[in-house]
Amino acid sequence: MSHSEEEGACSEDAAPISKLSFYWQCFLLFSFLLEPVTLLTCGHVMPQDYLISWCKYCIKQKRTEFLCPTFDEERKKTCGKRFSYHDLCQSASLSPEEKENFEERLGALTAAKLCEYKPVRALPTFWCHSYVERDNKKNLCVRCTICTGRDGSTYEFCWICMRQWKGPTVSAQKCGNSGCGDKVRMNLVGPPDPLILCQPEFKQEKIRNEKDDVYPMKDKSSGRKRLALLINNIKFEYLNDRAGAEIDELSIEKLFEGLGYTLVTLRNLTAQGMDTALRDFSQREEHKQSDSCFVVVMSHGDDTGICGISHIDDNHEDIFPTAIIFEHLNTPNCAGLRDKPKIILIQACRGKEDGEVFVEDSGNRSKGQHREKDFCCMRSSTPDTVSYRNPETGTYFIQNTVKIFNQHAHQDHVEELFRKVLKTFKKSYPFQMPCKERTTLLKKFYLFPGL
């Protein structure tokens, strides 16, 4: 299993774009000729896997139309031209399952715009599972005509707790089911956020005492636009699927929402798709109003790079070199993030070896700029070793990183947070050790969550 995370109880797991490495450009040109690509109505060409993943992300943002994410070289900005699901079907070869998924989700979004609806969660004797519209928003008692017609008797349910209705049915603000009031409060308040927020006094003290040793962070109220990118490869054509990766994705999404980042989540990309997605991400206009960015990549991998979804064992035709992430975000290629911290997290195997061994005790003017600085990359394992993933709880690396950030980001800078992540692996996970690479942070990077 050279390219997959180990199985056991767990699994292995707007400047012009300057020229990338010559060999990688040759690879991309060759891939472009072999991989399915799609011509959009705006004239831009995208790898099909990236296009489909981008459209799914748009739907996740509750959009019923899609915007082209391609960086337009002539206009020096993201294209942003709208295209419809019909355009997508005309351009891309969608599988029957993909079409069904798109149409179901787009239909639900359209219905949500036209009327307030919820899926009926019927009792075991009623298996409707359809959608129902609430006519009177002041009345929590809702009748399902499908279930009523099927059973021959009136079936009404509570709009809040979704159980069969008990109590008065006219202008009802609460049903008679036990715990319904608690359910109302839970829906309004939501689960507690585990991220500990930073106190304003702490931020002021750090800025006052450490001054130029701390990266300047924009306030939440200053119109900042923080972006983060998550690439999560779960389903593969030839390798084992990464069960449990969805749990990591949810954890990352919740963390970055708390930290004030808009997270672009893309699933199941080839190496060419990952490259194109990173290129477009590096040119987003929002970076100019940001103070930092995060890039998280989760996939299978080996000692040469990160596996695309079309990778075959012992055949490196769909491997994405990690160095290309740095090239897309470096000084000449990503002007919007110049002099700003860029944090990269990579969850992927780097070889076949286990990480455990047994030993005996004992200004306007042109001026020179560093090509690569203000980076910090955290890898899930050391070179040549595997990373572990639990199908039920996610990967050790991502889950421990999220936990440490939630508990300590309000007072520790990023490199200290990573040190704490490493420490959790010292005793609890002797077979795996994450590591930092290509760290060029010149200052301390505090996230100041909540501020």
N, C-alpha and C positions, 0 to 999 in steps of 0.2 A: 504494500500500500504506500508507494513512494510519494503519491500526490494527495493523499487524503489524511484527514485528522484521525488519530488512532481510535479504533473501536475497542471496547471492552465493556465495562459498565458505561464507558464514555466513548467518544469518537474523536479522531484527529481532525483535528480541524485547522486694460484696454490699450496696451501697446501692441504693435504688430508682433505676431508670434515669430520668434527667432527660430533658427534651425535646431532641431533636436539631433540626437546622434545619428550618424550616417547609416549605421546598420539597422537601427530601429526604423528609420524612414524607409529603407528598402523592404523591411518586414511588413510595414503598413501598406506599402504599395502592392506587395504580393498578396496580402490578406484582402485588400480592397478588390482585387480581381477575383478572389475565390469566395469571400463571404457575401451573403445577401445584403445588398444596400438598397435604399429607398430614395426616390426622387420626390420631394415635397412640392406642393403647389407654388411655393415661393422660389423654387429653383435650387434649394439646398439639398445636398445628399447626406443621408445619415445611415449608419449601420442599422439593419433592421432590428436587431436585439435591443439596441439603445433607443430607437424610436418607440418600440412597444413598451419598454420599461418607463420611458419618459411620459408616455400617455397614461400609463397606470398611476404614475406619481401625480399627474395633473388631476386625475379623477379622485385620488386620495385627498387632494386639496379642494375637493367639491366643485371642480370645474367641469362643465359639460362640453366645452370647446378647448382645444389645445393650442399652445403657443410654441412656435419653432424656437428651440433653444440654441440654435447654431450661431456662432460668432460670425458676423458679416465683416469680412476683411475690408471691403470698400467703405462701408459706413462706420467702421470701427466701433461697433456696438452689437449687442445681441439682436438677432432678427426680430423675434417677437410676433411674426405674422400668424394670424389665427388660421386653424384648419379644423375640419369637423371629423367626426367618426366615419362619415361617408368617405371623406378624403383619405383617411387612414386605410380603410378597406380597399380603396382603389389603388393605393400605393404599396401596401405591405401584404404579404401572404400570411394571414392569420389562420391559425388552426381552428377547428370547430369549437374546441374548449375555450380558446381565447376570445372568439366571437361571442360565445355565450356569456363569458365573464364580463366583457365590456358592455354588452347590451343590458345585462341584469343590473350592473352598477349605474350605468347611465340612466336607465329607466327609473331607478330608485331616486337618483339625484333630481331628475325632472319632476317626479312626483312630489318630492320634498319642496320644490319651488312653487308648485301649483297648490298644494294643500298640505296640511299637517297630517302625517301618517305615521303609523308604527306597524311592524309585523305582528300578527296575532300569535301569541304563545298560548295555544289551547291546552286544555287538560287532556289526559290520555284518551278520553272518549271522543275528543274533537281533534282531528288532525288536518286543520285547514292550512295553516302556515302561509296565508295570503297576506295582502296589504289591506288596511282599512283606513278610511278617512273619518276624522272626528268633526261632525257638523257644528256642535256647540262647544266652544273652548272653555266654557264655564261649567261644563258638566263632565265629570270624570267617568260616568257610566256610558259605555259605548257598546252598541249592538253590532255583532257580526252577522250580516245577512247570509253569508255562505254557510256558516255553522248552523244558523237558525233553520235555513232551508233543508240542510242535510239531515238534521235530527228531528225536524218536525215540531220543535219547541223553541221558544226564545232563548238565544244564548247571548248574554251580556257579560262584559268583563271590565275590570278597572284599568283605566289608562295609565295609572302609575305602577301598580304592583303586577299587572298583567294576569291576575288570577280571575276566576269566575266571580261575577259581581255578587256582593252581599250588602243588603241595606237598601235605603231609599234610592230610587232611580231617577228622580227629577231634581235638577240643579244640585247634584251631589258633589261635595267637595272632598269627601273621603268615603272609602268603602268600609264594610264591616270586617274585612279580613284582618287577622292579627298581624301586627308589624307593618301595616300599610303606611302609617305615619312615619315610621322609621325609614321606610323605603323612600318616602318623599324627601326627607331630610338628606338621605344619602345621595339622591339624584341631584339635589340642589347644591350641596356642598362638595361632593366628590370625595375620593379617598385622600388622605393626608399626603402632602408632598414630602418625600423623604429627604429632599435636598435642604440642607441647613443654609439659611440665607445670611449674607454678610451684614454686619451692622455699619451704618454710615461712619461712625466714629473710627472704626478699624481702618476703613479705606482712607479717611482723612489723615490718620496717623501715619500710615505706610507712605502715602504720597509726601507728607511733610518731612518725615525722617529719612526716607531712602531716596527721595527726589529722582535723580537721573538713573538710579539703579533699578527702577521699576518701569515696565512698559506703560505708556499712557493708555488708559482705558476710558472709552466714551461712556457717559451716563446714559441710562435707559431712556431718559426724557429728551436726549439731545438729537433725536432723529437718526440714531445709529441703525445700521442694517447689517447685522451679523449673519453670515452664511456658513453652513457646514455641509459636507457631502458624505453620504453613506452609500457604499457599493456593497451589496450583500448577495453573493452568489450562493443559491440554495440548491437549485435543481440543475443537474448536469446530464449531458447526453450520454457519457460513457463512464464517468466516475460515480461513486455513491453520492446520493443526495445528502446534504448537511442537516440532518434532523436536529432540531433545537436552535437553529440559527434565527428562527422567527422570534424566539424569546430574547435573544441578544438585541435584535432590531428594536423590539418594544422598549427594552431597557435604555438603549441609546437614544431613542426618540424622546423618552420622558426626561432623560438627563439634559439633553440639549435644549429642550423647551424651557426647562427651569433655568438654564444658563443664558437664555435670551438669544439663541441661534435659530434661524430658519433652516431646518434640515431638509436637504434634497435627498430623498431615498430612492435608489435605483437597484433593481434586482436582476440577477441572471444575465450578466454581460459577458461577451467574448473579450479577448485581449484588445481587439480593435474597438469594441464598444466602450471598454474602460478608458482607452486612450482618448477617444472622441469626447466622452463625458467629462474627463478631467480638463481637456483643452477648453471646452465651452465653459466649465465652472471657473477656470482661471481668468476668464475674460468678462465675468459678470460685473455689471456696473455697480452693484451693491457693495462691492469690496472697497470702493472709494469712500463710502460712508461707514465702513466697518473699522474695527480696531484689531481684528485677528480672524483666524479661520481654523476649522478642524476638517480633516479628511480621514474617514474610517473606511478601511477595505477589509472585507471578511470573505474568505474563500478557501478552497484547497490550495496547496502550494508545494514547492520543492526548493532545492537550493538555487534554482535559477530565477525564480520569480513567483508570481501569483497566477493560478490556473484560471483560464476562461472556461466558460461552460461547455465548450466543444473540445476540451483537451482530452487526449488519449494517453494512457500510460506509455512511457518510453518514447513518446513522440512530442516534441516541444513546439508544435506548430501553433498552439494557442496558449502561450505563456506571456504574461505581462511583466516586464522587468520593473522592479520597485523604484529603480533610479529615475524612471520616466516621471514619476509623481513629483519628484524634486525639480526636474527640468521644467515641467509645466508651471510650477509655482515660484520659480526663482526670479531674481531681479530683472533680467531682460525680458522674460516672458509674461510676468504678472505685475504690471505697474501698480495696480490697485492695492496690492498687499506688500508693497515695498516698505521695509523698516517695520513691519508688523509681524507678530508671532504667528507661525504656521505650525500646527500640531498634527502629526500623522500617526494614526493607530492602525496596525496591520495584524489581523488575526488570520494566520495561515501557517501551515507546516513549512519547515525549511530543510527537511531531509527525513531520513528513516530512523535515526538514532534516538534512543531514550535519553533524557537529560540526567538520569541518575547513575552515579557510580559509587562503589564502595571502597573506602580508603581507611588506612590505619589512622588512629587519632594523632595526632600531632598539630542751493539757490538757482538761477537761470544759466549760470555758466556750466559748461560741461565738465564733469569731474568723474574720476574713477569710482566705480561701485563694486563691492564684492558680488560675484556672480551668485553665490549661495550663502545666505545667512538668515538668522531669526527662525531657524527650523528646530524642531525637536520631534524625533520619530521614536515611537515605542513599538517594538515587535513582540509578538506573543511568545516567542521562544528564541533561544540562541541558535547560531548557525548549525546546520546539519541535524537538528533535532525536531521532534514532532510537537504539535500542540494538541491539547485535549478538549473534547466537547462532550457534554452530557446531553443526550437527546431530550431530556425533560427539563433541564434547568439552564441550558446554554453553555457557552465556553467558560472555562475557568478565568481566562484572561479578561474577557469583556465584563463578566459579572463582577469580578474583584475590582476592576478599574472603575466601574460605575459606583460600586459601594464606597470606595475610597473617595471619589469625587463628591458623592452625596454627603459624606460625613466630614470632610476636611477642606473642601474647596473654599469655604467661607473664611479660612484663615491661613491656608498654605498656598505657596506658588506652585506652578505646574510641575517643575522638576522635583520638588519635595513630595508632591502627590505621587509621582511615579516611583520615588524611592519607597514610599509606603506600600505601593502595589508590589514591588519586588520583595519587600519584607514579608508580605502575606504568603509568598511562595516558598520562603526559606524552609519552613517546617511542614506546612500543610501539603505542599505539592513538590516533593523532592525529584519527581520525574520531569518537571518542566520549570524553566526559569525564563521569564521575559527579559528583554534587554533594551537599552537605549542605543540609538544609532544616529550618526550624522547630526549631532546636537550642536547647533550654532547660535543658541539664544544668548544675546549679549546682556540681557537684563532679566530681572525676575518677572514672571508672567502670572499676575494674580487675576482670577476670574471675577471676583467680587460679585457672587451670585445675588440677584435681586436688586442690584443697584445699576 
